[in-house]
Amino acid sequence: MKMSPTGFRQKLVKFFGFVKNKVYLNLDFKLPKGRSSFLLNPPTSQYKLYKCLQDLNIISLPTITIIFIKVRYIINKMKKTNAQKFKVLDLFAGCGGLSKGFEQAGFDVIAANDILGHAMQTYKRNHPQSKFFFGDITQPGIKQDIIDYVKNKGCDVIVGGPPCQAYSLAGFRDPDDPRGKLFEEYVEIVNSVKPKIFVMENVKGILTMKHDKENLSKEQMDRLNLLRKLEREKKELLVSRKQFKNNPERYKFDKPEEQRLEELNSEIKIAKMGLGNYEEKVTDQIINRFAKIGYNVKFELLNSANYGVPQRRERVIFIGTQSGKIGYPEPTHNKEGSVNLKKWVSVKEAIGDLEDRDEDILFNHIMTSHNKEFKEKIKNTPIGKSIFGNFSDAFFRSYPDQPSRTVKENHGGVFVHYKNNRVMTPRELARLQSFPDDFIFEGSKSQQLVQIGNAVPVGLAKAIAENIRDLLEN
């Protein structure tokens, strides 16, 4: 029977409440005679659709609903196919994890930059359409070449993660580390190019990192310098103590050093008194710095596992825009697979098919040779433990039924396979970073591990990119 437009609309809303996108794709339905004009001039509202279907003598609610779904899908697909390819510049690109995610989301990565030669080789192999600027962007010539090129090509989005070592919780955070100030170069390029949106990625440690306020007096700077001198001395002693615990035959850490460490704890506590007004959060400095050049900035901590990456890698994502609201991608996964979300992807799901695969150097499935003693240590290491007890992630035997811990550039101290008595190969670690199998890494095995550990997971990058596309289109 025929339905009123209001009734049809109510039924349609109710229907959309429980039908998923993937169901739309699987519907095998032939549009009736007259479908060509129907698709060339698609109805723009439920009421117009209702009238159009009346003209075609289609009055069944299921039929109307199916046609509406199919038309919506076709129109959306045509929009995506014909949509403008937004142009991206990737700074501090490394091997290209962010670039790959943005490419998968339909962006055109026109240019990239990094200072590591082996990362450049990997990037150029996997992103042949992008112009790569090799070198240090603190050098005026390189920086200006990048700016001139992308301004000529047009640039909608700038992405990148200034080196995170200065902020990383994996080591000692040093506010005076020059790598921690490289975001100023990022800011300068953003200011020159004026993209519609920028995305800046950094480690979780940046959330609690503090830095000197501007325009401090000499007395205030002297107090801060004293504190940093004490903290550097403490850092050196802590490193020595860890080395001694792991290898007492080679390293020494005697009672005087232990006593000095206790003294330093007291001296640092005293030196910190009243310093709260001398420092401010790095995140506030970043927001204020971009505000000066006309960008509104927000940041959120995102867990890669929530976007289908088989790794619990948390990264702080800054998004800045000159106009419009700022949003972040909604999670597609969670730990339990509840609330209409998929369950986190596990290590075994990601690399299980490589368990018994022979070494394949061209595929980056490169085995590590272990001596007899180390093999025995691996054999005796249970799942969920590290070969060396004092390390949280290095040589950690991964849980097969969970996402991995954060993949890092541990210079060989990578995860131990959950089943086989060996460490994981570069390809297995690349899978944990959600790189596709046709993404091939150049360089030695150790260089490949550095590239993989420093990369933004492709799955997380794609989720961010799809969200950025929505912000640009809307």
KEZABA-595767 format. One record per atom (N, C-alpha, C): x, y, z; residue in one letter. Coordinates in steps of 0.02 Angstrom, whole numbers, plus 50000, padded with zeros to 5 digits. Each point is the difference from the previous one (the first is absolute). Layout:
<pts>
XYZA...
</pts>
This chain:
<pts>
500414994050000M499595006050000M500435006250000M499695005649976K500385006249998K500075002950069K500545004050010M500155003050064M500055007649994M499845003650052S500105007250000S500745001550006S500215005849976P500715001950008P500224999850073P499575002350046T500185000050071T500104992950026T499544995649983G500054993150021G500624996649972G500135001449935F500584997249968F500645002350035F500035006550016R500585002850032R500124996650068R499474999150038Q500074996850066Q500244992849993Q499734996449952K500214993149989K500744999849979K500185004849958L500685000149974L500505001450056L499845004850044V500435001650056V500094993950045V499444996650013K500034994050041K500434994649967K499934999449933F500384995049963F500755001550003F500175006549992F500715001850001F500304998950069F499604999350051G500264999050067G500364993450009G499864995049959F500324993650012F500304996849937F500015003749946V500324997349940V500705003049993V500514995849992K500705002249996K500195001449927K500535004149991N500245001649933N500194993749961N500324995250034K500234994149965K499424996049971K499405000750032V499414996549973V499795003349934V500075006749996Y499815003449939Y500384997249940Y500644998650011L500424997849945L499814993149975L499714995950045N499854993149982N499304998949972N499615005449998L499324999349974L500024998849925L499704994849979D499974998449928D499315002249975D499985006049974F499355002749980F500055003649934F499554998849955K499985003249935K499505005750002K500235005949982L499535005649997L499514998949943L499395002450006P499494998849949P500125004049937P499574998849952K500045003749937K499965007550014K500425003749966G500025007250013G500555001950048G500434995150020R500505001450051R500535005049975R500125000349934S500535004549975S499855007250018S499395002249984S499835006950017S499965000950075S499814994650033F499955000150073F500685001550031F500534996849972L500675001050028L500325006549975L499825002149938L500285006149975L499735006150038L499384999550022N499705005450040N499744997150065N500454998050044P499794996650062P499595004650044P499514997250035P499595004050045P500425002750058P499865006050020T500395003250053T499674999750068T499424997050004S499664999350064S499564993849998S499794997850060Q499574994150003Q499345001349963Q499755006250005Y499365001549968Y500074999649924Y500535003049973K500114999749927K500114992849978K500344996150042L500104993049984L499334996449997L499585001550050Y499334996950004Y499615001649936Y500015006349979K499635002049940K500304996649938K500664999649998C500334996949943C499814992649995C499994996650057L499834992950000L499274998949984L499585004850019Q499304999649982Q499935000149923Q500395004449968D499985000549928D500234993549967D500454996550034L500254993649973L499554994250021L499445001550033N499534994950023N500324995150050N500445002750042I500314995950053I499725002650066I499654995750035I499685002450061I500164995650061I500374994649990S500174995650056S500535003450044S499895000150066L500475003150045L500694996749997L500054993450002P500674996949994P500355001949935P499615000249946T500295001949936T500255007250001T499585004450026I500185007150006I500645000750041I500024996550056T500575000550045T500644997749966T499954994349966I500604997249967I500245004749946I499545002749960I500215004649947I500335006150031I499715002650052F500285005950031F500714998750025F500094994250030I500664998150025I500494999549943I499804996649946K500454999149943K500175006749968K499515004349993V500125006649970V500485004050044V499884999850065R500445003750046R500724997449993R500074993549995Y500674997049994Y500335002249934Y499624999649945I500275001849935I500205007449999I499575004350026I500155007150001I500625001450041I500054997050059N500585001150043N500634997549967N499954994349966K500594997249966K500215004749943K499515002749964M500175004649946M500325006350027M499765002350057K500295006050031K500734998750018K500144994150029K500684998450019K500454999349939K499724996949947T500404998949939T500175006749967T499525004549999N500105006349965N500255005550045N500094998450064A500195005250048A500705002549986A500115006250019Q500665003049993Q500494996050043Q500594998849973K500524996850039K500385005550037K499885000250065F500345005150040F500754998550002F500395005349998K500734999449995K500335000650068K500504995750011V500324999450066V500755000849995V500295003450049L500735000150010L500144996350065L500474995249997D500174996050059D500715001850022D500055003350059L500655001950028L500234994950052L500664999250007F500284994850044F499684993349983F499984998549936A499574994649975A500264993050016A500664999350013G500264993350010G499884995749939G499804993750012C499864995549944C499325001249968C499565003750036G499375001949968G499374996850027G499964998850065G499394997250029G499415004649994G500115006450018L499465004949993L499805000849927L500495000449957S499865000849928S499584994249974S500184993950019K499634994249976K499285000250024K499885001850063G499325000450025G499595005349964G500315005849986F499655005349964F499874998049928F500464996449969E499884997649932E499424995149999E499984995550049Q499454995250002Q499335003450009Q500005005950030A499385003850009A499855004649941A500404999549947G499855003849939G500355006649992G500495001550042F500375006349994F500584999249951F500225005649974D500585000349955D500585002950039D500484995750019V500595002350038V500505002649949V500045006549994I500405003049946I500745000450017I500175000250065A500705000850018A500114997650071A500644998250014A500184997750067A500725001950014A500184999750064N500695001850019N500224995750059N500644998149999D500324996950058D500755000549992D500364998650054I500725000850001I500374993449998I499634994450009L500314993350001L500034997249929L500594998249978G500084997549932G499644993549987G500044995350047H499664993549989H499255000850001H499755004750042A499285001350000A499785003149934A500435004349972M499855003049935M499934994649947M500464995150000Q499974994749949Q499354996150006Q499804998450061T499364996550010T499425004349977T500025006450018Y499445004449982Y499945000549924Y500555001149966K499985000949927K499774993649965K500174994350027R499784993749970R499254999150005R499725001950057N499294998850013N499545005849984N500305005849987H499605006049983H500325003349939H500034996649943P500365002649942P499705006449972P499365001350014Q499675005849972Q500155006450040Q500304999350059S500135005750044S500725002549991S500095006549999K500685002849996K500304999950070K500604997450005F500324999450066F500575005150005F499985003950054F500525004850015F500444997250056F500594997849981F500454996950048F500445005350032F500015000050067G500445004750035G499695003050062G500385004450031D499835003150063D499595006449988D499385000050024I499575005949986I500195006050042I500484999350045T500255006050034T500465004049953T500214996849946Q500415003549950Q499555004249955Q500115006449997P499555004549963P499874997949928P500514997449966G499914998249930G499504994449991G500074994750040I499534994349995I499295002150018I499965003850054K499345002250023K499655004249947K500375004549969Q499705004449950Q499814996149937Q500414994949982D499834995849942D499334996550011D499904997450061I499374996650016I499415004949996I500095005850030I499465005050001I499825002249929I500515001449959D499875002349932D499634994649959D500214993750009Y499714994649961Y499264999050017Y499854999650065V499304998550018V499545006049990V500275006050005K499585005949986K499825000349926K500474997849959N499874999849928N499494994649982N500054994350033K499544994449987K499325000950033K499995003850055G499405000650040G500024994750055G499835001950060C500054995450057C499425001250048C499604994850011D499435000550045D500164997950071D500464995250007V500144997150066V500764999150008V500255001850059I500694998350018I499964995150058I500374994649995V500024995050054V500724998850019V500094997250059G500684998250020G500074999550075G500524996650020G500164999350071G500725002050012G500115006250024P500695001950017P500304994850047P500644998549993P500314994550038P499795000050073P499804994150023C499694999450065C500494998250056C500644998949984Q500464997550050Q500045004650062Q499965006549989A500075004650056A499424999750048A499434997449978Y499414999750042Y499834992950023Y500364995149974S499784993150008S500054997450071S499494996450022L500024996850065L500474994050000L500224997849941A500464994449996A500705002050024A500155006350001G500655002350023G499925005850047G500525003950009F499965005750044F499835006249959F499485003350019R499785005849962R500435005950018R500285003349950D500445005650010D499745006049962D499745005150036P499715005749965P500525004049960P500654998850013D500515003549962D500234996149939D499744994049990D500184996049942D499775003749937D500465001749954P499805003949940P499474996549959P499964993350004R499494996549961R499305001850025R499955001950065G499365001950027G499755006849976G500455003849967K499815006649976K499875000149925K500064994249968L499904999749928L499295001749980L499534999950047F499325001849981F499975007349979F500505004150020E500025006949977E500095000349924E500394995349973E500094999649928E499334998149967E499654995550033Y499344997849975Y499535006149999Y500015003850054V499575006050005V500165004949944V500655001049988E500205004849949E499764998049930E500034993549985I499774997749934I499245000649995I499644998350054V499285000950001V499825007349988V500365004550032N499865007149993N500135002549929N500504997149967S500165002149932S499524997149949S499804993750008V499584996549951V499265001550011V499805000950062K499305001450018K499524994549978K500114993850020P499524994749982P499345001050037P499474996949974K499365000550034K500024996650069K500364994450003I500044996150062I500714997350006I500244999350062F500624996450011F499884994750053F500404994749997V499984994650049V500714999050026V500085000250065M500664999050030M499954994350051M500444995149992E499994994050042E500595000150047E499884997850063N500554999550047N499854994650053N500494998750042V499944994750049V499605002250061V499784995250039K499595001450059K500365004450050K500664999550002G500395003950048G499925007449993G499805002449942I499935007249990I499455002950044I499534995950022L499445002450040L500225002750068L500554997350026T500245002350066T500665003849996T500265000949940M500625003649990M499905007450012M500495003150036K499985007250011K500625003249970K499955006449985H500565003749971H500025007050031H500565003349990D500085006750028D499475004749970D499755004350042K499585005449975K500455005049963K499695003949958E500375005249965E500165005850048E500555003549986N500185006250035N500134998950075N500354994550017L500194998950069L500605004550018L500045001850064S500575004050023S500624995750005S500595003250009K500634996350006K499984995550062K499725002550055E499974996050062E499574993849989E499445000849966Q499574994349987Q500344994949955Q500365002449949M500364995449955M500554996450037M500345003450046D500534996850039D499724994350042D499415001050028R499694994750041R499814994049957R499735001549942L499824994549954L500624996249976L500535003649986N500624996849977N500304995650054N499965002250062L500254995850055L499604993650005L499345000649995L499574994050002L500184995149945L500115002549940R500164995649944R500684996750008R500475003650029K500654997150013K499944994150048K499605000950052L499904994650049L499644994149968L499505001449958E499624994749968E500434996149950E500465003449966R500454996549954R500474995350037R500245002350058E500444995850041E499624993950025E499385001150020K499584994450023K499884995049944K499875002649941K499884995749942K500604995549987K500595002850002E500604996049988E500094994650052E499855001650063L500074995050053L499484994449993L499395001849980L499484995049991L500174995249943L500295002749947V500224995849945V500554995250023V500485002650039S500544995750026S499724994550045S499515001750041R499714995050045R499654994549961R499645001949948K499654995049960K500504995449965K500545003049974Q500514996049966Q500324995150049Q500115002350061F500304995650051F499544994250018F499355001450006K499534994650017K499954994849945K500055002349938N499944995349944N500654996349984N500565003250017N500644996849985N500525002150053N499964997250060P500455002050055P500744998449987P500134995349955E500694998349986E500355005449959E499615003649961R500285005149956R499965007050029R499465001550037Y499895006850026Y500045000050076Y500165005950027K500045000850073K499545005650022K499704998950058F499585005150032F500064998950075F500455003750031D500184998850070D499595004350047D500144999250064K499645003650052K500045007649992K500585002949983P500035007349991P499515002649947P499944996249945E499535002049947E499274999650024E499854994850039E499324999450028E499855005650048E500505001950040Q499915005550047Q499905006649963Q500395001049947R499935006249961R499315000349968R499744994449979L499334999949970L499485002250050L500064997950062E499545002150053E500065007550013E500625002550000E500115007250010E499685004149944E500084997549939L499715003549943L499245000550004L499684994750024N499275000150007N499795005750046N500375001050055S499845005450047S500155006949969S500575000649966E500195006449970E499515001949944E499784995249961I499525001449946I499335002250029I499804996850055K499365001950032K500035007350023K500565002050029I500075006950024I500025004849941I500374998049947A500075004449941A499345001149965A499544995250005K499365000549966K499515004650036K500135001450064M499545004250039M499935006849968M499395001849986G499855006649972G500125000849927G500154994549965L500145000449929L499374999649957L499434998850032G499394999149962G499835006049956G500185006150024N499855006049962N500505001449945N500554996249999Y500515001249949Y499884995849938Y499594995050006E499904995349945E499264999649982E499874997749939E499324998749979E499994993849956E499424997149992K499944993849962K500195001349926K500354995149973V500185000549930V499385000349956V499484996350019T499385000149960T499705007149998T500045003650056D499755007050000D500435004449954D500664998850002Q500445003949957Q499854998749926Q499864993749984I499854998349930I499355003449978I499494999650043I499355003149983I500085007549991I500375003250047N500095007249996N500425002049939N500494995849984R500435001649943R499604999949935R499574995149992F499594999749939F499465005450000F499755001950059A499505005350003A500275006549973A500645001250009K500315006149976K500005000449924K499964994349966I499995000149927I499314998349972I499495000350044G499314999649977G499684993250000G500274995250039Y499714993350001Y499714998350069Y499404997449998N499694997250061N500234992750006N500244998050058V500304993450008V499694996250057V499884993649988K499794995450054K500454993849996K500024996350055F500384993849999F499644994750041F500114993749979E499724994350036E500504994349999E499964995850051L500414993950003L499594994449969L500264997149946L499654994649964L500384993450009L499634994750011N500284993350006N499924996549933N500554998049969S499984997049933S499564993749999S499994996350055A499604993850002A499265001449988A499785006050017N499305001849991N499815001349927N500504999649955Y499885001149929Y500244994049958Y500004994150031G500154993949963G500734998449994G500435003650034V500724998649999V500154994950054V500384994749985P500134994850050P500555002050049P499925005950030Q500525002950042Q499685005450044Q500174999850065R499745005150046R500495006050001R500045003349945R500455005749993R499605006450009R500185003950050E499645006350014E500415005849973E499665004449964R500325005849972R499565006150009R500335005750014V499645006350006V499955003149930V499395001549980I499875002849934I499745007150006I500405004749975F499795007149997F499685001249932F499435003350000I499685002049937I499885007650004I500225003549948G499905007249998G499645002049937G499575004950006T499625002449942T499905007550005T499965003249942Q499905007249999Q499265001850011Q499564995449983S499295001250010S499644993450006S499435000050030G499614993950006G500184996250064G499574995350017K500104996350061K500524994549990K500274997550055I500504994749999I499714993750031I500054994549965G499754993750026G500514994649993G499874994450032Y500464994249999Y499624993849979Y500364995149971P499664993949976P499704996050057P499404997549989E499684995750049E500334993149999E500114996950058P500294993250001P499584995049962P500334995349968T499664994649966T500074993350037T500464999950049H500134994050039H500055001750074H499904995150042N500185000750071N500224993250028N500205000050062K500304994050029K499544994049998K499375001050017E499534994450005E499614998749936E500015004849954G499584999349941G499275001150017G499885005150041S499315001450023S499775006849972S499375001650016V499695006449979V500075001049924V499824994749963N500015000149927N500685001449970N500534998850038L500685000749975L500334993249993L500494999649956K500364993849991K500514999050057K500204993950010K500494998550052K500705001849975K500425002250046W500695001649982W500314994349959W500425001849952V500354995049959V500604997550040V500084993550004S500544997050040S500644999049959S500544998850036V500644998649968V499954993949955V499684994750025K499954993949960K499585001049937K499475003950005E499615001649941E500415003649948E500475004150023A500395004249955A500584996149968A500324995650038I500624996849973I499984992450003I499434997150018G499964992850007G500194996149938G499855002849941D500164996449938D500745000049984D500405003850038L500725000249989L500384995550048L499654996650044E500324995950052E500524995149971E499804996449948D500424994749973D500285001749931D499965006349982R500255002149935R500775000550001R500324997649949D500725000449996D500225007349991D500635001150015E500285006849993E499925002349928E499805006349993D499915003049933D500255007250004D500625000949982I500325006550007I499655005449960I499784998349939L499675004949957L499335002350028L499714995850043F499365001550032F500115003150069F500635001450018N500195002650066N499864995150056N499904993649983H499904994850051H500704997150016H500385003950038I500714998650011I500104997450072I500274994150006M500114997050065M500635002950033M500015000050066T500585002150038T500374993850026T500654999949991S500404994450025S500155001050075S499834995050040H500125000450072H500534994750019H500435001850048N500474994950024N499634995150046N500334994750016K499694994550038K499735002450067K500395004350034E499805002550066E499375004249996E499975004349948F499425004449993F499384996049980F500104995049958K499444995749981K499704996650062K500444998150046E499764996750061E499605005050043E500235006250001K499635005150038K499315001249969K499975000149934I499355000849967I499554994250017I500284994049996K499604994050013K499705000050070K500365003050047N499775000050070N499605006250018N499865004349951T499615006150013T499264998749986T499585000450050P499284998849988P499675005949966P499414998849973I499615005349970I499845005350053I500075006349981G499865005450046G500595002250042G500604997349986K500605001850036K500555001949951K500495003950025S500585001849960S500584995550017S500434998849951I500614996150012I500415003350056I500035006649999F500345003850052F499475003450043F499974998250062G499455002350043G499955007450009G500555003749990N499995007250012N499765004049940N499844996649946F499755003449940F499254998649993F499625005249986S499274999049996S499794997449931S500345002349947D499784998349933D500534996149959D500645001650011A500524996749961A500024992550016A500014996049947F500014992750006F499424997450043F499435003249990F499384998050035F499654994749959F499804994650033R499654994649964R499265001749997R499775001449940S499335002849990S499454995050014S499445002650024Y499394996050007Y499714998949930Y499834993949983P499734998849933P499295002549991P499625000350055D499285001649996D499855007250017D500515004350000Q499915007150014Q500385004149949Q499835006549993P500445004349961P500685000450034P500515001449962S500675000450029S500095006450040S500555000250037R500215006350029R500265004549944R500235006050018T500245004749949T500634997549966T499984999749934V500584998149960V500485006050001V500624998850019K500495005450006K500624998549960K500405005249990E500654999049966E500514998150054E499984993750020N500414997850056N500684997349978N500215001449940H500664998049976H500134992650013H499524995949983G500084992850008G499614997250059G499825004350049G499634997650058G499264999649985G499824996049951V499304999749977V499624994650038V499364999349982F499584995150034F500224992949984F499894995650049V500114992949989V499354996949975V500064995549952H499414996849971H499644995950054H499345000149997Y499604996550051Y500074992549996Y500164997349941K500044992849991K500714997649986K500335003149952N500664997949980N500545003150045N500534996550011N500545002450044N500485004549961N499755005849982R500375005049963R499665006750008R500375005349982V499685006650000V499615000849935V499555004850000M499595001149940M500415003049944M499794998649939T500335002749941T499755007049985T500365003849958P499755006649980P499304999649969P499864994849960R499334999549970R499474999050053R500144995850050E499514998950053E499875006550038E500535003750014L499915006450035L499645005149956L500134999749935A499635004449953A499264998350000A499844993650005R499294998050005R499695003150064R500384999950055L499745002950062L499915007549993L500365003149953Q499925007149985Q499495001149945Q499674994649978S499475000049949S500235002349931S500654999149986F500245001249931F499754994349956F499785001549939P499804994749954P500624996049978P499894993949978D500564995649982D500385002349939D499695004249958D500365002349941D500435006250015D500015002050064F500435005550021F500674997050019F500525001249960I500654996950009I500505005050030I500354997850051F500485004250035F500714999049972F500345005549989E500694999949975E500485000550059E500644998349985G500525000750052G500144993450034G500475000250048S500174994150039S499434998250046S500044994250031K499474997950046K499935005050057K500555002350028S499965004750056S499705006649977S500155002149938Q499715006249974Q499254999149988Q499804994249977Q499294998649991Q499635000450067Q500314997450053L499695000150066L499915007250025L500505004249985V499945007150020V499425003349963V499954998849935Q499465002949960Q499324997850025Q499944993550013I499354997350022I499825002750069I500495000250046G499865002350068G499825007350004G500275004049954N499875007250001N499365002049963N499714995349964A499435001849956A499355000850039A499555004049971V499315000250024V499644994049970V499644996150040P499644994349971P499545002249943P500024996249946V499625001949940V499255000150015V499764995250039G499294999950017G499775006150038G500415002350047L499845006150037L500025006049953L500525000249957A500065005649953A499395000349954A499764994349977K499424999949955K499385002550036K499904997950063A499425002450038A500025007550009A500595002750015I500085007250007I499865003449933I500264997149946A499925003049934A499265000249979A499634994750012E499294999949982E499635005350039E500205001050063N499695005250040N500185007049973N500625000949979I500215006449971I499625001449935I499894994749960R499615000949939R499305002550016R499694997150051D499335002350020D500025007450021D500525001950036L500055007050022L500085004649939L500394997949951L500115004149941L499375000549956L499644994649995E499414999849956E499405003450032E499985000350067N499435002750034N500135006850030N
</pts>
